[in-house]
Amino acid sequence: VCKGGLIMIVKSVTIYVKQKHIDEFIKATKENQNNSLKENGIVCFDFFQSKDDSARFLLYEGYKSEDDVNKHMETEHFKKWINTVEPWFSAPRDKATYIPVP
């Protein structure tokens, strides 16, 4: 879901979830996605599930600035989400940050 605007930083996060927690993870992540899209500094916040592995998910987050990334990490909805879902991970998150090519 993109709201429009200039994206300066993209975060890609691959998450592996224990099979028994998939439905709960989806519900919690959709709630976080909806709240995140209300933030001024977030341009995109997409949530995908692998078609080949139902326990693998991708978050694609587009921010206006590095400061907006940091602000997001301090929001109550992000803290609630990470504290709720982290015990459901079956492996560490695979995170990458991208910037536009000049």
Steps between C-alpha positions, in 0.01 A plus 500: 500500500664824386366844590710690249793723564874472466657186649854554624547181701355153451515229762451140393437254782457127449340325795473127564207406725431178687222317316263499799515882525440598137140617542583702814805650327294610201239664723760684711698612196194632317419707809857635505481569126176699537642709783834549324330641190361780720855626565599803294847365425385166359426496128460123453442209733436177312453156654551183297487124562713264295300293256755218541536506881197611701721568805719757320393864482638821357452854626583773248509839668563833325601805704559866418814520718724315746340707774161357400639147531616579853168662591316190379709276725393710801124489435274313740355289218844383385608417857175310556546312171863396554439395861200294390641329191868450578439183707325354193810531277663171401823675394655847526358766270689564179516880467639724227485876448509661155545856374429643153768468237609853402 
